[in-house]
């Protein structure tokens, strides 16, 4: 009887550890794919494929990724992206996930972000995944 209980415990432990191992390997594989995508993102024109959250106002536009924040050059492509993002926003200041192809360059103006993105191509506009921000109203 003791051997059966010990055997069942060993099998249960093995099953749990295998599940964790597969999750770890999926995360590692996903990071490897992102690294390869990043390495392949730069093309001969100096353009990058950028994934981040986009926000547009009349005064400025910003693209925020996991490890960067860039201003966006206010041109026709930025306005086109703003129009595509508009129906997906719940509030005026919602940030919407996008995938773009663009050129990152130094900001010629001293005001604003150090680096800006010139949008070359809008690849994808996605629905926001986060819950809307909680509003706190004072008296």
Secondary structure, DSSP 8 states (H G I E B T S, - for coil): -HHHHHHHHHHHHHHHHHHHHHHHHHHHHHHHHHHHHHHHH--TTSEEEEEEEEEE-SS-EEEE-SS-EEEE--SHHHHHHHHHHHTT-SSTT--EEEEEEEEEEE-SSSSS-SEEEEEEEEEEE----S---------
